[in-house]
C-alpha cells in the first residue's frame, strides 16, 4: 500500500491547451505514476482541481466527512456580474 502523504500532484501540458494531472510517488529512486487523468482538461487550474480531488479521495478525505446535499455559505458576497 502506498502512503498517501508521499504522493505529489503534478500538472503536465504535453500539447498546448491540453492539461493532465498526475499523482506520482515522491521517491528518489522511483517517481512512477500512481494515478493519472483519463482525458485532457482545458486549463491548468481545472487540472489542478481535479488532481486535488483525486488526491483527497485517495487519502480518504471524503469517507470521514458526513455527506451533505448542499452547502450554504454564511458569507454574502453580493451580486455577481456572471450572466
N, C-alpha and C positions, 0 to 999 in steps of 0.2 A: 504494500500500500504506500502511496506517495503522500508525504507530509504536505498539506495544502499551504503551509507557510513558506515552503521553499519553491513556490511556483511564481514565475514572473509573467506579467502581461506585456506583450509586445504587439504593436500595430505595424504591419508592413504595407507598402504600396508598390506592388510589382509592376503595375501599369498605371498611368495617370488616371485618377478618379476611381480606382478600384482598391479599396482598403480591406485588409483581412486582419482579424485579431488572432493571436497565437498564445496559448498558455504553454510555457516551457519550463523545464527544470532549471534550477539555478546552480547546477553542479559545474565545477571547473572541468571535469572530465567529460561529462555528458550533458549537453544543453538541448536534449531532444524534446520534441513537442509532446505535450500531454493531451491537448485538445486544440482544435482549430476551427475557424469559421467555415461553414459549408458553402457559403456564397459570398461574393464581394459586397461591401457596403459603400454607399456613395460619398461618405466623408470620414475623416479621421475621428471626429467626435462620436459619430454613431458606432464606429468600430470599437472605440474605446469603451463606450457604454455597454455594448453587447458583450465585450470581453470581461468587463467588471461583473456583469450579471452572471456569466458562466463561472467566473472565479468564486463569487459569493455562493452560487449554487453548489459548487464543488466543496466549499468549506462548510456547508450545511447551514448557512445563514438563514435560509428560508424555512427550514424544518423546525427551528427553535422558536420562531415567532408565530403568534396567532394570526390566522388569515383574516383579512378584512375585505368586506365587499367594496368599500370605498374609503377614501381618505379626504377629510375636510381640513383645510388649513385654517389655523386660528389668526393668521395674518391677513390683512386686507391690502392687497397690492394696487387697488384702484382699477379704473377701466383700462383695458388694453387697446392697442391700435391694430391688433390682428383682425383681419376681415374674414 
